[in-house]
Amino acid sequence: ITRTDPEIIKYTELGDRAEAEGAIPLARDYRAKASARAKEISKALKAEERNIKARHLEVAATFAKEAETATVAFDFKTAAENYRLAFAEVETQDVKRAREYKWGEADALQEHGYYKGDNGALEESIVAYDVAIKLVQRESDRQAWGRLQSLLGRALRTLGERESGTVRLEESVSTYRLALKELARDRVPLDWAQAQQNLGTALWMLGERETGTVRLEEAVATLRSALGGLEREQVPQFWAEAQVNLGNALSALGEREGNTSRLEEAEVAYRAALEETTRERAPLDWAMMRSNLGAILWRLDERENNTARLEEALANLRLALE
């Protein structure tokens, strides 16, 4: 052991000498004096450690503030980097804040990956969510654990949608199912409905890539269940999004089965979504819904040879292109 404090060095050496000469009472006196000095140093070190921790927390909070402002400005890449720096400052200092900052980093990476088409950022967000999940005690904070699993499922689904295989989508489905074990409908109805809707969407995407109708039927049932847990007046846009996803699943199922009634149900879902989506408020979503409605009307016309449906299909497709 290397000693640097002069008093400790002195009393330790004197104690060693006295003990070697057999003067045990004198050696004990020197040892006690060395220990008294050690206690003074220990007290000072603890105060210094508290000060160092406070400085780390201050630095981390500064990084986090920049991350929050960058998020408001839709600069998710800068937000992710600052949350990463904040996490590094508190990783060994404060578990709760470490989880908060890693969660923020994962969210920012996911948003950047989604809006910029950056699959690398989505891969990083998956890693970050895994770290954040490990910082949550599932038994004591089931809601946070479930929400993180749901967000992880979304990142996996987005990546799976862009890739050709089904591995990521299957992982997404499994992750949403885990999330739903902790996001109880009676405790957190909106979180439950969102996870349920995301699960249904992932099942629809899987069903599109597989043969048969099992996944698509489960997707329809899951999306209907999600809609049953949503108050249209409270979350109109979320409700409309769920209707669009239900329409997509019904459309795919109708095509797979050759079932006109499924296509008609899809038409109803798309029309319902448009009731809550205006061109002025959400132009891209509105155009997508018009396009979906036009496409389903076109398919129905092909089966029924209904001129009115064809004319309405063309009108909706033209509106989508404007």
C-alpha positions in Angstrom: 0.0 0.0 0.0 1.4 3.4 -1.0 0.9 6.1 1.7 1.1 9.8 1.0 -0.1 11.5 4.1 2.9 12.6 6.2 1.2 12.0 9.6 0.0 8.5 8.6 3.5 7.7 7.3 5.2 8.9 10.5 2.9 7.1 12.9 2.8 3.9 10.8 6.6 3.7 10.7 6.9 4.4 14.5 4.3 1.8 15.2 6.2 -0.7 13.0 9.4 0.0 14.9 7.8 -0.2 18.3 6.1 -3.5 17.4 9.3 -5.0 16.1 11.0 -4.1 19.4 8.2 -5.7 21.4 6.9 -2.4 22.8 3.3 -3.3 22.1 1.6 -0.6 24.2 3.7 2.1 22.5 2.9 0.5 19.1 -0.8 0.5 19.8 -0.6 4.2 20.7 1.0 5.0 17.4 -1.5 2.9 15.5 -4.4 4.8 17.2 -2.8 8.1 16.2 -2.5 6.9 12.6 -6.1 5.7 12.6 -7.3 9.1 14.1 -5.7 10.8 11.2 -7.2 8.3 8.7 -10.7 9.1 10.1 -10.1 12.8 9.4 -9.0 12.0 5.8 -12.0 9.6 5.4 -14.4 12.4 6.5 -12.8 14.8 4.0 -12.9 12.3 1.2 -16.6 11.6 1.7 -17.4 15.3 1.5 -15.3 15.5 -1.6 -17.1 12.5 -3.1 -20.5 14.2 -2.4 -19.2 17.3 -4.1 -18.0 15.3 -7.1 -21.3 13.6 -7.4 -23.2 16.9 -7.3 -20.9 18.2 -10.1 -21.5 15.1 -12.2 -25.3 15.6 -11.8 -25.0 19.3 -12.7 -23.0 18.5 -15.8 -25.4 15.8 -16.8 -28.4 18.0 -16.3 -26.8 20.6 -18.6 -26.3 18.1 -21.4 -29.9 16.9 -20.9 -31.3 20.5 -21.2 -29.5 20.9 -24.5 -31.0 17.5 -25.6 -34.5 18.7 -24.6 -34.1 21.9 -26.7 -32.7 19.9 -29.6 -35.7 17.6 -29.5 -38.1 20.6 -29.7 -36.2 21.7 -32.8 -36.5 18.2 -34.3 -32.7 17.8 -34.2 -32.9 14.3 -32.8 -29.3 13.4 -33.6 -27.9 16.2 -31.4 -30.5 15.3 -28.7 -29.3 11.6 -28.7 -25.6 12.7 -28.4 -26.3 15.0 -25.5 -28.5 12.4 -23.7 -25.6 9.9 -24.2 -23.2 12.4 -22.6 -25.6 13.0 -19.7 -25.9 9.2 -19.2 -22.1 8.8 -19.1 -21.9 11.4 -16.3 -24.4 9.7 -14.0 -24.1 6.0 -14.9 -22.2 5.2 -11.7 -23.7 8.1 -9.7 -27.5 7.9 -9.9 -29.4 4.9 -11.4 -32.7 6.8 -11.7 -31.2 9.6 -13.7 -29.1 7.2 -15.7 -32.3 5.3 -16.8 -34.0 8.6 -17.7 -31.1 9.8 -19.9 -30.6 6.5 -21.6 -34.3 6.4 -22.3 -34.1 9.8 -23.8 -31.2 8.8 -25.9 -33.0 5.7 -27.2 -36.1 7.8 -28.0 -34.1 10.4 -29.9 -32.2 7.8 -31.9 -35.5 6.1 -32.8 -37.0 9.4 -34.0 -33.9 10.2 -36.0 -33.9 6.8 -37.5 -37.6 6.9 -38.4 -37.7 10.4 -39.9 -34.2 10.3 -41.6 -34.4 6.7 -42.9 -31.3 6.0 -40.8 -31.3 2.3 -40.0 -28.0 2.6 -38.1 -29.7 5.0 -35.7 -32.6 2.5 -35.2 -30.0 -0.3 -34.4 -28.4 2.1 -31.9 -31.8 2.8 -30.4 -32.5 -0.9 -29.9 -29.2 -1.2 -28.0 -30.0 1.9 -25.9 -33.5 0.6 -25.0 -31.9 -2.7 -23.9 -29.6 -0.8 -21.5 -32.5 1.3 -20.2 -34.6 -1.8 -19.6 -31.8 -3.3 -17.6 -31.9 -0.2 -15.3 -35.5 -0.8 -14.4 -36.6 -3.1 -11.6 -39.6 -4.8 -13.3 -41.3 -5.8 -10.0 -41.2 -2.3 -8.6 -41.9 -0.2 -11.7 -43.9 -2.4 -14.1 -45.3 0.6 -16.0 -41.9 2.0 -17.0 -40.6 -1.5 -17.9 -43.7 -2.1 -20.1 -43.4 1.3 -21.8 -39.8 0.7 -22.6 -40.6 -2.7 -24.0 -43.3 -1.1 -26.2 -40.9 1.5 -27.5 -38.3 -1.2 -28.2 -41.0 -3.0 -30.1 -41.6 0.1 -32.2 -38.0 0.4 -33.1 -37.8 -3.3 -34.1 -41.0 -2.9 -36.1 -39.7 0.1 -38.1 -36.5 -1.7 -38.8 -38.3 -4.9 -39.7 -40.6 -3.0 -42.1 -37.5 -1.7 -44.0 -35.7 -5.1 -44.1 -36.7 -8.0 -46.4 -36.9 -10.7 -43.8 -39.2 -11.3 -40.9 -36.8 -11.7 -38.0 -37.1 -8.1 -36.7 -40.9 -8.1 -37.1 -41.1 -11.4 -35.1 -38.9 -9.8 -32.4 -41.2 -6.8 -32.4 -44.3 -9.0 -31.9 -42.6 -10.8 -29.0 -41.5 -7.5 -27.4 -45.0 -6.0 -27.7 -46.5 -9.2 -26.0 -44.0 -8.7 -23.2 -45.0 -5.0 -22.8 -48.7 -5.9 -22.7 -48.0 -8.2 -19.7 -47.2 -5.1 -17.6 -49.4 -2.4 -19.3 -52.7 -3.5 -17.9 -55.8 -2.1 -19.6 -57.4 -1.2 -16.2 -54.3 0.7 -14.9 -52.9 2.4 -18.0 -55.6 2.2 -20.7 -53.9 4.5 -23.3 -50.5 2.7 -22.9 -52.3 -0.6 -23.3 -54.2 0.5 -26.4 -51.1 1.9 -28.0 -49.1 -1.3 -27.4 -52.1 -3.3 -28.6 -52.3 -1.3 -31.8 -48.6 -1.6 -32.4 -48.8 -5.3 -31.9 -51.7 -5.5 -34.4 -49.7 -3.4 -37.0 -46.6 -5.7 -36.6 -48.8 -8.8 -37.1 -50.3 -7.2 -40.2 -46.8 -6.6 -41.6 -45.8 -10.2 -40.8 -49.0 -11.5 -42.4 -48.2 -9.6 -45.6 -44.9 -11.5 -45.9 -46.2 -14.9 -44.9 -48.6 -17.3 -46.6 -52.0 -18.1 -45.1 -54.3 -15.8 -43.1 -53.5 -16.6 -39.4 -51.3 -13.6 -38.8 -53.7 -11.3 -40.6 -56.7 -12.5 -38.7 -54.9 -12.0 -35.4 -53.9 -8.5 -36.6 -57.5 -7.6 -37.3 -58.7 -9.0 -33.9 -55.9 -7.2 -32.1 -56.5 -3.8 -33.8 -60.3 -4.1 -33.1 -59.4 -4.8 -29.5 -57.1 -1.7 -29.4 -59.9 0.5 -30.8 -62.3 -0.9 -28.2 -60.0 0.6 -25.5 -59.8 4.1 -27.1 -62.0 7.1 -26.5 -62.4 8.7 -29.9 -63.0 12.1 -28.4 -60.0 12.0 -26.2 -57.4 10.8 -28.7 -58.8 11.4 -32.2 -55.6 11.2 -34.1 -54.5 8.0 -32.3 -58.0 6.6 -33.0 -57.7 7.5 -36.6 -54.3 5.8 -36.9 -55.7 2.6 -35.4 -58.5 2.8 -38.0 -56.0 3.1 -40.8 -54.0 0.1 -39.5 -57.2 -1.9 -39.2 -58.1 -1.0 -42.8 -54.7 -2.1 -43.9 -55.0 -5.5 -42.2 -58.6 -6.0 -43.5 -57.5 -5.0 -47.0 -54.7 -7.6 -47.0 -57.0 -10.2 -45.5 -59.7 -9.5 -48.1 -57.1 -9.9 -50.9 -55.7 -13.1 -49.4 -59.2 -14.7 -48.9 -60.8 -13.2 -52.0 -63.5 -11.9 -49.6 -65.3 -8.8 -50.7 -66.8 -8.2 -47.2 -63.3 -7.8 -45.8 -62.6 -5.1 -48.4 -65.9 -3.4 -47.5 -64.9 -3.4 -43.8 -61.6 -1.9 -44.8 -63.5 0.9 -46.7 -65.5 1.6 -43.5 -62.2 1.8 -41.4 -60.6 4.2 -43.9 -63.6 6.5 -44.0 -63.7 6.6 -40.2 -60.1 7.6 -40.1 -60.8 10.5 -42.5 -63.5 11.8 -40.2 -60.8 12.7 -37.7 -58.0 13.7 -40.1 -58.1 17.0 -42.0 -56.0 18.1 -44.9 -55.0 21.3 -43.1 -53.9 19.7 -39.8 -52.2 16.6 -41.1 -51.7 16.8 -44.9 -49.5 13.8 -45.4 -51.7 11.5 -43.2 -54.8 12.8 -45.0 -53.3 12.1 -48.4 -52.3 8.6 -47.4 -55.8 7.9 -46.2 -57.3 9.2 -49.4 -55.0 7.0 -51.4 -55.9 4.0 -49.2 -59.6 4.7 -49.6 -59.2 5.2 -53.4 -57.3 1.9 -53.7 -59.8 -0.1 -51.8 -62.7 1.4 -53.8 -60.8 0.4 -57.0 -60.5 -3.2 -55.8 -64.2 -3.3 -55.0 -65.1 -2.0 -58.4 -62.9 -4.7 -60.0 -65.1 -7.3 -58.2 -68.4 -5.6 -58.5 -68.1 -3.6 -61.7 -69.7 -0.6 -59.9 -69.2 2.6 -61.8 -70.0 4.8 -58.8 -67.2 3.1 -56.8 -64.8 3.6 -59.7 -65.6 7.2 -60.0 -65.2 7.7 -56.2 -61.9 5.8 -56.3 -60.5 8.1 -59.0 -61.7 11.2 -57.1 -59.9 10.0 -54.0 -56.7 9.1 -55.8 -56.7 12.5 -57.5 -57.1 14.3 -54.2 -54.2 12.3 -52.7 -52.0 13.5 -55.5 -52.9 17.2 -55.3 
